[in-house]
Amino acid sequence: MSYREQFIWKRAVQLSVNCYKLTEHFPKTEIYGLTNQIRRASVSVPSNIAEGYGRKTKQEYIQFLHISLGSLRELDTQITIALKVDLAAKELIEPVLNEVDEMQSILVSTINKLKN
């Protein structure tokens, strides 16, 4: 099975797409600030899932899932800041924050299943 067939990777890619769409609503003055940081962190999540899946051992895969989880927590922080400084409407930001929470649950669950 390819990483592209994994539910976790597909969800992470969709989250990244949604982050790109969200940041399109940010002011252009943020292009090198939170817009860039949010986009980079969101892309890091599925990228690390894919990279870890291609490693030789389950332990290496788990390590990359932890890296992905770290990027997801960075993303959560960045989007929360964007909400607090009104970079976009609350109605646009909150669904993405909810998606980040769901993705964190999926990642933690996957890590725990692989460890057992």
Legacy VTK file of the C-alpha trace (Angstrom):
# vtk DataFile Version 3.0
C-alpha trace
ASCII
DATASET POLYDATA
POINTS 116 float
0.000 0.000 0.000
1.194 3.503 -0.829
1.112 6.402 1.638
-1.304 8.033 -0.828
-3.874 5.412 0.078
-3.645 6.135 3.801
-6.597 7.901 5.403
-4.273 9.890 7.668
-2.271 11.253 4.725
-5.415 12.154 2.762
-6.843 14.058 5.737
-3.561 15.897 6.235
-3.433 16.906 2.556
-7.001 18.213 2.755
-6.104 20.206 5.867
-3.199 21.769 4.001
-5.448 22.660 1.056
-7.912 24.257 3.470
-5.107 26.244 5.100
-4.061 27.587 1.710
-7.655 28.597 1.005
-7.953 30.241 4.429
-4.771 32.269 4.045
-6.001 33.636 0.713
-8.282 35.808 2.866
-5.416 37.216 4.942
-4.109 40.716 4.200
-1.333 40.814 1.618
0.918 42.375 4.275
0.950 38.941 5.964
2.360 37.069 2.940
5.775 36.764 4.630
4.311 36.437 8.119
1.559 34.136 9.286
0.416 33.297 5.750
3.803 31.774 4.959
4.158 30.087 8.351
0.680 28.533 8.219
1.230 27.230 4.722
4.634 25.748 5.559
3.435 24.094 8.775
0.368 22.663 7.040
2.442 21.185 4.216
4.838 19.681 6.750
2.082 17.503 8.235
1.348 15.258 5.205
4.968 15.505 4.035
6.259 13.913 7.241
3.540 11.267 7.152
4.638 10.350 3.629
8.342 10.422 4.457
7.883 8.293 7.554
5.781 5.752 5.701
8.708 5.119 3.387
11.149 4.369 6.198
12.426 0.899 7.010
11.046 0.414 10.508
7.819 1.064 12.370
9.813 3.028 14.966
11.082 5.413 12.273
7.516 5.871 11.000
6.345 6.687 14.522
9.133 9.273 14.830
7.953 11.002 11.645
4.371 10.939 12.915
5.628 12.735 16.030
7.294 15.349 13.817
4.024 15.700 11.935
2.207 16.165 15.252
4.681 18.898 16.207
3.990 20.705 12.936
0.278 20.350 13.580
0.653 21.972 16.994
2.625 24.820 15.417
-0.189 25.190 12.908
-2.783 25.275 15.702
-0.849 28.052 17.432
-0.442 30.081 14.245
-4.111 29.837 13.293
-5.132 30.740 16.849
-2.968 33.865 16.639
-4.478 34.692 13.238
-7.922 34.454 14.830
-6.954 36.658 17.774
-5.493 39.401 15.557
-8.458 39.265 13.142
-6.591 38.262 9.975
-9.793 36.678 8.643
-13.380 36.250 9.715
-13.997 33.937 12.656
-16.389 31.943 10.457
-13.493 31.142 8.091
-10.919 30.330 10.757
-12.915 28.216 13.214
-13.676 25.330 10.816
-9.953 25.006 10.069
-9.147 25.035 13.790
-11.697 22.254 14.258
-10.044 20.320 11.450
-6.665 20.756 13.172
-8.161 19.312 16.379
-9.550 16.330 14.467
-6.203 15.758 12.763
-4.410 15.839 16.127
-6.767 13.141 17.416
-6.159 11.021 14.321
-2.379 11.370 14.620
-2.278 10.605 18.346
-4.552 7.600 17.843
-2.385 6.305 14.999
0.806 6.732 17.039
-0.725 4.902 19.992
-1.940 2.028 17.790
1.488 1.642 16.213
3.205 1.622 19.622
1.015 -1.223 20.909
LINES 1 117
116 0 1 2 3 4 5 6 7 8 9 10 11 12 13 14 15 16 17 18 19 20 21 22 23 24 25 26 27 28 29 30 31 32 33 34 35 36 37 38 39 40 41 42 43 44 45 46 47 48 49 50 51 52 53 54 55 56 57 58 59 60 61 62 63 64 65 66 67 68 69 70 71 72 73 74 75 76 77 78 79 80 81 82 83 84 85 86 87 88 89 90 91 92 93 94 95 96 97 98 99 100 101 102 103 104 105 106 107 108 109 110 111 112 113 114 115
